[in-house]
């Protein structure tokens, strides 16, 4: 599978089988932004246990092109909410992610730490709520695995349905919002 990504001078989005590089994200956010004194990153790493079971890996599935599109919209929304933010990163792996490895990296830079930290929290919360990527936990020594329900996705679905109904009432479409 080819990497699906979106890159501009101020935006790095990637959804692929290539694991996210924390160092590349940090470098992207800290270079060429002399007015920014804060870089905030969230790195999601596969942990080795869940409710007493030993986790050997996580398996992520998703629709890369749809995920990229939704990540662009999330980043656009983040820029509106946090106008001081200069650069944004949202990178997620598809496929297997072993214990101890990063599966997701989101972050931003900003002149001030509070805005950077709030924006980063917004990015990961919205990614989990809106982006069509699903996680399966695979347990060690056990052929069973469990698809994990993402509570944020369920809550986000409710929001998405309400937004779609509002758009339809106002005659707007998702495509017209993306161009805004």
Beta strands, then each sheet from edge to edge (+ up, - down):
strand 1: 4-8
strand 2: 11-16
strand 3: 38-45
strand 4: 49-50
strand 5: 53-62
strand 6: 88-93
strand 7: 95-98
strand 8: 102-110
strand 9: 133-139
strand 10: 145-148
sheet 1: 1+ 2- 6- 8+ 3-
sheet 2: 4+ 5- 7+
sheet 3: 4+ 5- 9+ 10-
end
